[in-house]
Amino acid sequence: MRFTLHKRLLGAAILATFSGVLLTAPASTHAADTSRLNASGLAANQRYDRFIVSYRPGTTDAATRTALLQSVSGAIGKAGLSRVATSNAAIGSSGVAYVRKLATGAHVVRTSKLSQTQATALMQQIAADPSVTHVEPDIRVRAIGDFRGSTVKISNFTPNDPYYASYQWHFQSGDGTMQTVGADTSSYANRGGADIAKAWDLADGLGVTVAVLDTGLTHHPDIDTSLGDAGYDFISDAFISGRATDERVPGGWDQGDWTTEDPWLSECTDSGNPPEDSSWHGTHVSGTIAELTNNGKGLAGSAHAAKVLPVRVLGHCGGYMSDIADGIEWASGGHVDGVADNANPAQVISMSLGGGGICVASDVAGVAISDAISRGATVVVAAGNSSDDAANYTPASCPGVISVSSVGISGKRAFYSNFGNTVTIAAPGGGIYANDASSGSVVSAGLVWSTVNGSATAPDENDYVYGSMAGTSQATPHVSGTVALVIGALNAAGLPAMSPASIKSLLTSTARSFPTVPDQPIGAGIVDAAAAVNQAIGGNNGGGGEATVLNNGDTLNGISGGVGDTKLYQVTVPANTSALVLRTYGGTGDVSLYVKRDAIPTTSVYDRSSVHAGNNESVTITRPTAGTYYLLVSGVKAFGGLSVQASYPAP
């Protein structure tokens, strides 16, 4: 067996940008009236030849292809683009060709290649048609860029997932335990782990299907590939898929996405994006979710009894949003014309992909995600790697998704991670460099370890290869795996299923507090799989450990901790009492107090709080509703000799 350490850091930008630097989103000046026209995904240095148009039901244009083409051709003329359109013989004299109808009901059309200004002008003319409800460019997006590096060979193979303990820091509890990871000679305090190992006492994801929309899956020997043939390749462009025709095909298998040969070498590479071998990105993501575990081989998977349903939507140079939207619809159980219905609808959809552009509900991605959520699928999406506001990226900003930022082993924001109010939660994606700095020496503790493939182009189907990457692509499957653990635990306990909205709330309410205040907002906290599973099935774990019971009038003394440490307590309050007083006092240092009824609070999700300098914090709730109140004490500074008390008058 060998480990492969890949090296690349790419921005989450429109695929055609192909830049290896961290990119900003396209200017928002092109985002006018997003209810009918969304041009926010257009970039000044790119050219566009595919557009997605939605029509009002019952209109002629929506019903007939001929009328639609005449309508768009007319818009080309009104935009003054007829000369551009007719310069491409493949399009024809009308200047437009029909591509396909999507599961959302929208239509994809193709024109000659247009500049940002020309594309905007055309879309404005299309949107001026009163029968049009929405128009957007069919942008090409890519897998959220990852850091990859050189090859490292490991020997002395031993049973029981021999490299889990020494490499997968990201599955540990994040309680500050010092860990030496892989080939590192220095140890680091682990405050960024997802607490997945503790969740395995209660759940393994059995009976759950997770759809991974990505580059597809290889026949890696340490992944259950039993749903590989049941998956689907939704890429509808031969240039992207690498196949001989534009047709979609059954099977979600990764055929490679290398750019070292033409036609991709000339079309997809530049000085900022040198030619690269295949990433096997979908296999790496799938391994984090469901790599076979306790089988004496390699590493472990977070929800290792779950099934991965591979949906190939990314190939050479990325993939079109129209194909991704159809993939979302199909994966969640919706119908897509020309494709056999999915016999294994997913309860979780994981997407470590994205590009520039503001996602609104009427966008094709927004509609598809809304449809998937309505069918009961929880949609988890990478926030992006451009160190920018995730609100400017799609599908990270789509309504209803769980948008995931990245932290390193130290628990602080990875320097590349997108941020902002649209981000739901953080998860371990790797900080790349020692101490999660923004530059320096690459360390094993800065990376996320999972399954990859050994070949540069065609997949090597029989090689036990494991590799490391870093990015929000890697953070996302930790959250997807946690959702699968929660759903599996509910099934095993015979409890009712939770809605996607309830699962999203559960993750944020059980998230572990950041060890230090992030430099930018990156969600409610760090995902805590054990706390989420425990709370879902009625347990009392939170913040990485059990809640200590406080009885009425009890005072617990001598409590101590470090910066960022949290202590969790609970008190059960009967009905008809007049007031509940919760407080901390005494000792040294500085703590804050967060309170929530019938759910575990975090430092960003709570009902009440008390945040003052020092240790004297107090929350008073008059006429409290009966229930269990959780108190989270968080160390702003190191603290010691602290007392915690809960009291209420007998009813």
C-alpha positions in Angstrom: 0.0 0.0 0.0 1.2 3.6 -0.6 0.1 7.0 0.4 0.0 9.8 -2.2 0.3 13.4 -1.1 -1.1 15.6 -3.9 -0.3 19.2 -4.3 -2.6 21.9 -5.6 -4.6 24.9 -4.2 -7.2 26.3 -6.5 -9.8 29.0 -6.1 -13.5 28.2 -6.1 -14.2 30.2 -9.2 -15.9 29.7 -12.6 -14.2 26.8 -14.1 -13.1 28.6 -17.3 -11.0 31.0 -15.1 -8.5 28.1 -14.5 -6.5 30.2 -12.1 -4.3 28.6 -9.4 -4.5 31.7 -7.2 -7.2 32.6 -4.8 -9.8 34.4 -6.8 -12.5 37.0 -6.0 -16.0 36.6 -7.2 -17.2 38.4 -10.4 -18.4 41.9 -9.9 -21.9 42.2 -8.4 -22.8 44.9 -11.0 -24.1 42.2 -13.3 -26.5 40.8 -10.7 -29.4 43.2 -11.4 -33.0 41.9 -11.0 -32.0 38.3 -10.0 -35.7 37.5 -9.9 -35.6 37.2 -13.7 -31.9 37.6 -14.7 -28.9 36.4 -12.8 -25.6 37.5 -14.5 -23.5 37.3 -11.3 -21.7 34.3 -12.6 -20.2 36.1 -15.5 -16.5 37.1 -15.5 -14.8 39.7 -17.6 -12.0 37.5 -19.0 -14.3 34.6 -20.0 -16.5 33.7 -23.0 -19.9 32.0 -22.7 -21.9 30.0 -25.2 -24.6 28.2 -23.1 -27.6 29.8 -21.4 -30.4 28.4 -19.2 -33.9 29.9 -19.9 -37.1 29.2 -17.9 -40.5 30.1 -19.3 -43.9 30.5 -17.7 -45.9 27.3 -17.8 -48.3 27.1 -20.7 -46.5 29.6 -22.9 -45.7 28.7 -26.5 -42.0 29.0 -26.0 -42.1 26.6 -23.1 -44.1 24.1 -25.1 -42.3 24.0 -28.5 -38.6 23.9 -29.3 -39.1 25.8 -32.5 -40.8 28.7 -30.8 -38.1 28.8 -28.1 -35.3 29.0 -30.7 -37.2 31.7 -32.6 -37.5 33.7 -29.4 -33.9 33.4 -28.4 -32.8 34.1 -32.0 -34.9 37.3 -31.9 -33.1 38.3 -28.7 -29.8 37.8 -30.4 -30.8 40.2 -33.1 -32.1 42.8 -30.6 -28.9 42.6 -28.7 -27.0 43.4 -31.9 -25.2 40.0 -31.8 -26.4 38.5 -35.1 -23.0 39.0 -36.7 -21.3 37.2 -33.8 -23.9 34.4 -33.8 -23.6 33.7 -37.5 -19.8 33.5 -37.3 -20.0 30.0 -35.9 -21.3 27.6 -38.6 -22.0 24.9 -36.0 -24.8 27.0 -34.5 -26.6 27.7 -37.8 -28.2 30.7 -39.3 -30.5 31.4 -36.4 -27.5 31.9 -34.1 -28.8 29.4 -31.5 -29.0 25.6 -31.0 -31.1 23.7 -28.6 -29.3 21.5 -26.1 -31.8 19.9 -23.7 -34.7 20.4 -21.3 -33.7 20.0 -17.6 -35.6 18.3 -14.8 -36.4 21.7 -13.3 -38.3 22.6 -16.5 -35.7 25.0 -17.8 -34.1 24.8 -21.2 -30.4 25.0 -22.2 -29.5 26.7 -25.4 -26.1 27.2 -27.1 -24.9 30.2 -29.0 -21.6 31.3 -30.4 -19.0 32.3 -27.7 -19.8 35.7 -26.2 -17.9 38.1 -24.0 -19.2 39.1 -20.6 -20.7 42.3 -22.1 -22.3 40.4 -25.0 -23.6 37.6 -22.8 -25.2 40.2 -20.4 -26.8 42.0 -23.3 -28.3 38.8 -24.7 -29.6 37.7 -21.3 -31.2 41.1 -20.8 -33.0 40.8 -24.2 -34.1 37.2 -23.3 -35.4 38.4 -19.9 -37.4 41.2 -21.6 -39.7 38.5 -23.1 -42.8 38.5 -20.7 -43.0 34.7 -21.0 -39.5 34.3 -19.5 -39.3 33.8 -15.8 -35.5 33.5 -15.4 -32.3 33.4 -17.5 -28.8 32.6 -16.4 -25.5 31.6 -18.0 -24.8 27.8 -17.9 -21.5 28.4 -16.1 -18.8 25.7 -15.8 -17.8 25.0 -12.3 -15.2 22.7 -10.8 -14.4 20.6 -7.8 -13.5 23.0 -5.0 -9.8 23.2 -5.4 -7.6 21.1 -3.1 -4.0 21.2 -2.0 -2.1 18.1 -3.2 1.6 17.1 -2.9 4.4 14.5 -3.5 4.4 10.7 -3.1 5.1 9.1 0.3 5.4 5.3 0.7 4.3 3.6 3.9 5.4 0.1 5.0 4.8 -2.3 7.9 1.1 -2.9 7.0 -0.8 -4.2 10.0 -4.5 -5.1 10.5 -7.5 -3.0 11.7 -7.2 0.1 9.6 -3.5 0.6 10.5 -3.2 4.2 9.5 -6.4 5.5 11.1 -4.9 6.4 14.4 -1.8 7.9 13.1 -3.2 9.9 10.2 -6.9 10.7 10.7 -6.7 13.5 13.2 -9.8 14.9 11.6 -12.0 12.1 13.0 -10.9 12.7 16.6 -12.7 14.7 19.3 -10.8 18.0 19.0 -10.4 18.2 22.7 -6.9 19.6 22.6 -5.1 16.2 22.8 -1.6 16.4 21.5 -1.2 14.4 18.3 1.7 13.5 16.0 0.3 12.9 12.6 1.8 10.7 9.9 5.4 11.6 9.0 5.4 14.7 11.3 8.1 15.0 14.0 6.2 17.7 15.9 2.9 17.2 17.7 -0.1 19.5 17.6 -3.0 20.1 19.9 -6.1 18.8 18.1 -8.9 21.3 18.5 -10.3 20.9 14.9 -11.4 17.2 14.8 -15.1 16.3 14.0 -15.5 14.0 17.0 -16.6 11.2 14.7 -14.8 8.3 16.5 -17.1 8.8 19.6 -20.2 8.7 17.4 -19.3 5.2 16.3 -20.5 3.9 19.7 -24.0 4.7 18.5 -24.1 4.9 14.7 -22.3 3.8 11.6 -24.6 5.1 8.8 -26.2 1.7 8.1 -29.2 2.0 5.7 -28.2 5.5 4.5 -27.4 6.4 0.9 -25.2 9.4 0.3 -25.0 10.8 -3.3 -21.6 12.3 -4.1 -21.9 14.7 -7.0 -18.3 14.9 -8.2 -15.8 13.4 -10.6 -17.3 9.9 -10.0 -15.9 6.9 -8.2 -13.1 4.5 -9.0 -13.0 0.8 -8.0 -10.9 1.5 -5.0 -10.5 -1.8 -3.0 -11.3 0.0 0.3 -14.6 1.5 -0.7 -17.9 -0.3 -1.1 -18.6 0.3 -4.8 -21.8 -1.7 -5.0 -23.8 1.3 -6.1 -21.2 2.3 -8.8 -23.2 0.9 -11.6 -26.4 2.2 -10.1 -25.0 5.7 -10.3 -25.0 7.9 -13.4 -22.7 10.0 -15.5 -24.6 13.2 -16.1 -22.0 15.0 -18.2 -23.7 15.9 -21.5 -20.6 17.4 -23.3 -18.1 15.1 -24.9 -15.3 17.6 -24.3 -15.9 17.5 -20.6 -16.7 13.8 -20.3 -13.9 12.5 -22.5 -16.3 10.2 -24.2 -17.0 10.0 -28.0 -20.5 11.5 -27.8 -22.5 14.1 -25.8 -24.9 11.4 -24.4 -25.2 10.7 -20.7 -24.5 7.1 -19.7 -25.3 4.7 -16.7 -22.7 4.2 -14.0 -21.1 6.9 -11.8 -17.5 5.9 -12.6 -14.6 8.3 -12.8 -12.9 8.2 -16.2 -10.2 10.7 -15.2 -10.1 14.5 -15.5 -6.4 15.0 -16.6 -5.4 18.1 -18.5 -2.0 17.0 -19.8 -3.2 16.2 -23.3 -5.2 18.0 -26.0 -7.9 19.1 -26.4 -7.9 19.9 -22.6 -4.2 21.0 -22.5 -4.9 24.0 -24.8 -8.4 24.8 -23.5 -8.1 24.2 -19.7 -4.5 25.2 -18.8 -2.5 28.5 -18.5 0.3 29.9 -16.5 -1.7 29.8 -13.3 -3.1 26.3 -14.0 -0.3 24.0 -15.3 -1.3 20.7 -16.8 -2.3 18.1 -14.1 -2.9 14.4 -13.8 -6.3 13.2 -12.8 -7.4 14.3 -9.3 -9.7 11.3 -8.4 -11.4 13.9 -6.3 -14.7 12.0 -6.0 -12.9 9.0 -4.7 -11.2 11.0 -2.0 -14.5 12.6 -0.9 -16.3 9.3 -1.0 -13.6 7.7 1.2 -14.0 10.3 3.9 -17.7 9.5 3.9 -17.8 5.7 3.7 -14.4 4.1 3.4 -14.5 0.5 4.6 -13.6 0.4 8.3 -12.2 -2.2 10.7 -11.2 -4.4 7.8 -7.5 -4.3 8.4 -6.8 -2.0 5.5 -5.7 1.6 5.2 -8.0 4.2 6.8 -11.5 4.6 8.1 -14.7 6.3 6.8 -17.0 8.5 8.9 -20.3 6.8 8.1 -18.6 3.5 7.0 -21.7 1.4 6.7 -23.5 4.0 4.5 -23.7 3.5 0.7 -22.1 6.0 -1.7 -24.1 6.7 -4.9 -21.6 8.2 -7.3 -23.0 10.9 -9.7 -20.4 12.1 -12.2 -21.0 15.7 -13.0 -17.3 16.9 -13.3 -14.8 15.8 -15.8 -12.0 17.4 -17.8 -12.2 21.2 -17.0 -15.1 20.8 -14.6 -18.8 20.6 -15.4 -21.8 22.6 -16.4 -24.3 23.8 -13.8 -27.2 22.4 -16.0 -25.8 18.9 -15.6 -25.2 19.4 -11.9 -28.9 20.5 -11.5 -30.1 17.4 -13.3 -27.8 15.3 -11.1 -29.3 16.8 -7.9 -32.8 16.1 -9.1 -32.0 12.6 -10.1 -30.0 11.7 -7.0 -32.9 12.8 -4.7 -35.5 10.7 -6.6 -36.7 13.2 -9.2 -37.2 12.3 -12.9 -34.8 13.4 -15.6 -35.9 12.8 -19.2 -33.7 10.3 -21.0 -32.4 8.8 -17.8 -33.7 5.8 -15.9 -35.2 6.8 -12.5 -32.9 6.4 -9.5 -33.6 3.2 -7.6 -31.6 4.4 -4.7 -32.7 7.9 -3.8 -30.2 9.6 -1.5 -31.0 11.0 2.0 -27.8 13.1 1.8 -26.3 14.9 -1.2 -22.7 15.9 -0.9 -21.2 18.5 -3.3 -17.6 19.6 -3.0 -17.9 21.8 -6.1 -18.6 25.3 -7.0 -18.0 28.5 -8.9 -18.5 32.2 -8.9 -22.0 33.7 -8.8 -24.7 34.5 -6.4 -27.3 31.7 -6.1 -30.9 32.7 -5.9 -33.9 30.5 -5.5 -35.0 30.9 -9.1 -31.6 29.8 -10.4 -31.5 26.2 -11.8 -29.3 25.1 -8.9 -31.6 26.8 -6.4 -34.7 25.1 -7.9 -33.0 21.7 -8.0 -31.8 22.0 -4.4 -35.3 23.1 -3.3 -36.8 20.1 -5.0 -34.2 17.7 -3.4 -34.9 19.2 0.1 -38.7 18.8 -0.5 -38.0 15.1 -1.1 -36.2 14.8 2.2 -32.6 15.0 1.1 -30.1 17.1 3.1 -27.8 19.0 0.8 -24.3 19.7 2.0 -22.0 22.0 -0.1 -18.4 23.3 0.1 -18.2 27.0 0.9 -15.2 27.5 -1.4 -11.4 28.1 -1.2 -11.1 31.7 -2.2 -10.8 33.3 1.2 -13.9 35.4 0.2 -17.5 35.8 1.2 -19.3 32.6 0.3 -22.4 34.6 -0.6 -20.6 35.3 -3.9 -20.3 31.6 -4.9 -22.7 28.9 -6.1 -24.1 26.5 -5.0 -22.6 27.5 -1.6 -25.0 30.4 -1.4 -28.1 28.5 -2.5 -31.1 28.7 -0.1 -31.5 25.6 2.1 -28.0 24.1 1.8 -25.6 23.3 4.6 -22.6 25.4 3.5 -19.3 24.1 5.0 -16.2 26.1 5.8 -12.8 24.6 6.7 -10.7 24.6 9.8 -7.3 23.0 10.4 -6.1 20.9 13.3 -5.8 24.0 15.6 -9.5 24.7 15.1 -9.0 28.1 13.4 -10.2 29.1 10.0 -8.1 27.6 7.2 -6.5 30.6 5.4 -8.1 29.7 2.1 -11.6 29.0 3.4 -14.5 31.1 2.3 -16.6 32.7 5.1 -19.6 34.9 5.8 -23.2 34.7 7.0 -24.2 32.1 4.4 -21.8 29.6 5.9 -23.6 27.1 8.2 -20.9 25.2 10.0 -17.1 24.5 9.9 -15.4 21.1 9.6 -11.9 19.8 9.4 -10.5 20.4 5.9 -6.8 20.9 6.8 -4.7 24.0 7.3 -1.9 22.7 5.0 1.0 24.3 6.9 2.5 23.9 10.4 0.2 25.4 13.0 -2.4 26.2 10.3 -0.4 29.2 9.2 -1.0 30.8 5.8 2.4 29.7 4.5 5.4 27.7 5.6 6.1 23.9 5.7 3.5 21.4 4.6 2.8 18.9 7.4 0.8 15.7 7.6 -1.3 17.4 10.3 -2.3 20.0 7.8 -4.1 17.6 5.5 -7.1 15.3 5.3 -6.3 11.6 4.5 -8.5 9.4 2.4 -8.7 7.1 -0.7 -7.3 8.1 -4.1 -6.0 6.3 -7.2 -2.5 5.6 -8.4 -2.9 6.4 -12.1 -2.3 9.6 -14.0 -5.2 9.0 -16.4 -7.0 5.7 -16.6 -8.0 4.5 -13.1 -5.9 1.8 -11.6 -8.6 -0.4 -10.2 -6.6 -2.7 -8.0 -4.2 -0.5 -6.1 -4.5 0.4 -2.4 -3.6 4.1 -2.7 -4.4 6.7 0.0 -3.7 10.4 -0.3 -4.1 13.7 1.4 -5.8 16.9 0.2 -6.9 20.0 2.0 -9.8 22.3 1.2 -13.5 22.9 1.9 -13.9 19.9 -0.4 -12.5 17.8 2.4 -14.5 19.6 5.1 -17.8 18.9 3.3 -17.7 15.1 3.5 -17.1 15.2 7.2 -20.5 17.0 7.6 -22.1 14.7 5.0 -20.9 11.7 7.0 -22.2 13.2 10.2 -25.6 13.7 8.7 -25.5 10.0 7.6 -24.6 9.0 11.1 -27.6 10.9 12.5 -30.0 9.5 10.0 -28.7 5.9 10.6 -28.9 6.4 14.4 -32.6 7.5 14.1 -33.4 4.6 12.0 -31.7 2.1 14.3 -33.5 3.6 17.3 -36.9 3.5 15.6 -37.3 7.2 15.9 -39.0 9.4 13.3 -36.9 10.9 10.5 -35.8 14.5 10.8 -36.4 17.0 8.0 -33.4 18.5 6.3 -34.1 21.8 8.1 -34.2 20.0 11.5 -30.9 18.3 10.7 -29.4 21.6 9.8 -30.5 23.0 13.1 -29.3 20.0 15.0 -25.8 20.4 13.5 -25.6 24.0 14.5 -27.0 23.5 18.0 -24.5 20.7 18.7 -21.5 22.3 17.0 -18.4 22.6 19.2 -17.3 26.2 20.0 -14.3 27.5 18.1 -11.2 27.4 20.4 -10.7 31.1 19.5 -12.9 33.7 17.9 -12.4 33.2 14.1 -11.1 36.1 12.1 -14.1 35.8 9.9 -17.6 34.2 10.5 -17.4 30.6 9.4 -20.6 29.1 10.9 -22.0 28.0 14.3 -18.9 26.1 15.3 -17.0 23.0 14.4 -19.2 20.0 13.5 -19.4 17.5 16.4 -20.7 14.1 15.2 -20.9 12.6 18.6 -22.9 15.5 20.1 -25.2 15.5 17.0 -25.9 11.8 17.2 -26.5 11.8 21.0 -28.9 14.7 20.8 -30.8 13.2 17.9 -31.5 10.1 19.8 -32.2 11.8 23.1 -28.7 11.6 24.7 -27.1 14.4 26.7 -23.7 14.7 25.0 -22.6 18.1 23.7 -19.6 20.1 23.2 -17.5 17.0 23.0 -18.6 15.5 26.4 -21.5 14.7 28.7 -23.5 17.4 30.4 -23.0 17.5 34.1 -26.3 17.5 36.0 -27.1 20.4 38.3 -29.9 20.0 40.8 -31.9 22.9 42.1 -29.6 24.9 44.4 -26.5 22.9 43.6 -23.2 24.7 43.4 -20.2 23.1 41.7 -16.9 24.5 42.7 -13.2 24.3 41.6 -13.9 24.3 37.8 -11.0 25.1 35.6 -10.1 25.1 31.9 -8.1 26.8 29.1 -8.8 29.3 26.4 -11.6 27.9 24.2 -12.4 25.1 26.6 -16.1 24.5 27.2 -18.0 22.9 30.1 -21.5 21.7 29.7 -24.2 21.5 32.4 -27.9 20.8 32.5 -30.7 21.4 34.9 -34.3 20.1 34.6 -36.9 22.8 35.5 -40.5 21.9 36.4 -43.6 23.8 35.3 -45.0 26.7 37.2 -41.8 28.0 38.8 -41.4 31.8 38.8 -37.8 32.2 37.9 -34.6 30.3 36.9 -31.2 31.8 37.8 -28.1 30.4 36.2 -24.7 31.8 37.1 -21.0 31.4 37.3 -18.7 33.3 39.8 -15.5 33.3 41.7 -12.0 32.1 40.8 -9.7 33.6 38.2 -9.8 34.1 34.5 -12.7 35.0 32.1 -15.6 32.9 31.0 -18.9 33.5 29.1 -22.2 31.7 29.7 -24.6 30.5 27.0 -28.0 28.9 27.7 -30.5 27.0 25.6 -33.7 25.0 26.5 -34.0 21.4 25.3 -31.0 21.8 23.0 -27.2 22.2 23.5 -26.0 25.7 23.0 -22.9 26.9 21.2 -21.2 30.3 21.4 -23.2 31.4 18.4 -26.5 29.5 18.8 -28.3 30.0 22.1 -31.4 31.4 23.8 -29.7 33.6 26.4 -26.2 34.6 27.2 -24.0 36.5 29.6 -20.8 37.9 28.3 -18.8 40.1 30.6 -15.1 40.5 31.5 -14.3 38.1 34.3 -16.1 35.1 35.7 -19.3 36.7 37.1 -21.9 35.8 34.6 -25.7 35.4 35.2 -28.8 34.6 33.2 -32.3 35.0 34.8 -35.3 33.6 33.0 -38.7 34.6 34.4 -41.5 32.1 34.3 -39.4 29.5 32.5 -41.0 26.9 30.3 -40.6 23.5 31.8 -37.8 21.5 30.3 -34.1 20.8 30.4 -31.8 23.9 30.3 -28.3 23.5 29.1 -25.5 25.8 30.3 -22.3 26.1 28.2 -19.4 27.7 30.0 -16.8 28.9 27.5 -13.3 30.0 28.4 -12.5 33.4 27.0 -9.2 33.2 29.0 -7.8 30.4 31.1 -9.9 30.0 34.2 -9.7 28.3 37.6 -11.6 28.0 40.9 -14.9 28.7 39.1 -18.3 28.0 40.6 -21.5 27.2 38.7 -25.0 27.3 40.2 -28.6 26.8 39.1 -31.6 27.7 41.3 -35.3 28.2 41.0 -38.2 28.5 43.6 -40.2 25.4 44.1 -43.5 25.7 42.2 
